[in-house]
Amino acid sequence: MTAVTDPDRNQGIRLTPEQMRNRRLRNIAIGLSVALLAALFYAVTIVKLGPGVLRPEP
Amino acid sequence: MSLVSHEQELLVAGVDYAAGPQDYFALLKPRVMSLVVFTALAGMLVAPVPIHPVIGFASLLAIAVGAGAAGALNMWWDADIDAVMSRTRKRPVPSGLVQPREALFFGLTLSLIAVLTLAVTANLLAASLLAFTIFFYAVIYTMWLKRATPQNIVIGGAAGALPPVVGYAAATGSVTLDSLILFAIIFIWTPPHFWALALVKSGEYERAGVPMMPNVKGADHTRLEIVLYTLLLAAVALAPWPMGVGGRIYGALALVAGLAMIHLAWRVYRIREGAPANRAAMQLFGFSILYLFMLFAALVVEHGFGLIERFGL
C-alpha cells in the first residue's frame, strides 16, 4: 500500500507550542466555566423549587 | 463615529491564539470587579430580608461577571486611549494579545449571561439594574462622557455606585433609601478619588485626549472641587449611622476616616508644587480606596455577624 501524500496537508496555520498551550488552557477555562454554570443553575433550582423537584409524581 | 470605523482604527495586527485565559480574565478588570463584589455584598447584607446563601452567591457571581463584562466593553472601546497611557498600555487589547472584536463579543456574551443569570437566581428588578449598570458604564460613560466632558467621572460614577443597589434589590426585590444612601456614598466618593490620580497623570490624559478636570479647568480648580466633594462625602458617609443602616462601628469609622479624608484633601489643596504635590495627591488617591473599603467592610461585619441585632452595636 502506498502512502497518500497530500501537498496541502502541512500548509496553513501552524501554531507554536505556546499558542497550542494557550489554546488548550482556553478550552479548559471554557469547560470549567460551563460546568460551574450548570452546577450553579442546578443548586439554584433545588433551592428555589425545593428538593421535591427531584421526586417523581406519585 | 460608527462602531465599525472605531473598530478598524483599533484593529491591532496581533497574533491569533496568543491569548491565554489570564488575558481574558484581565479584560474583566479584576480589581474593579473585587470592589463591585464587595459593595454588592454589603448591599445584600444590609437588606432587612435575609437571602439564601446559594442565591446570594449566585447573584454575587452574576453581578461580578456583569461588572467584568462592562470592563471588557470599556477596554474594547478605549484601546486607543489605553495604548498611550503608561498605566493601561499593557492591557490585553492595546498589547495585541486580544483582538478588539474578541473583547467586544466577550463583553457582550458575558453581559447577556450575567443579566439572564441574575434574572433567574434573584429577580427581574436586580437583573434590570445590572443591565442598566453595564449599559451606563459601557455606553454612557465609556463611549460618550469620557471623551466629551470633564464631568465624565462625576456622572459616570453612577455605574460604579450601583452595585450595592443591585445587591440590595437581589435580596429584597426593591430599591429603598437604605440602598440609595450606599449609592450616594460611592457616587460622591468617585470624583475626589479619580481627580487625585488625574492631578498626577494629567499629562497622560492630555496626550490621550481625555478631558479630565485638571486638563480642562486647571489643577487649582480641581483641588478646590476635591475639597468640596470630600467635605460632602464625609458628611453623607455618616448618614447610614442615624438611618440604622450602619451601627456604632460604622459610625465611628465613618467619622474618623472621614476626618482623615478631609485632612488629606486639604493637603492636596495646600501643597501645589512639584513632587510634594504629587505625593499628597497619591496619598489621597491611595487612602480613598482604603476609606471606601473600610466603610463597606464595617457594614459587612456588622450585618454579616449580626452585631447590630445581637449587641446593639
Interface residues (C-beta under 8 A of the other chain):
Chain A: I13 L15 E18 Q19 M20 R21 N22 R23 L25 R26 I28 A29 L37 L40 F41 A43 V44 V47 K48
Chain B: V15 D16 Y17 A18 A19 G20 P21 Y24 H52 V54 I55 A58 L61 I113 T117 V120 T121
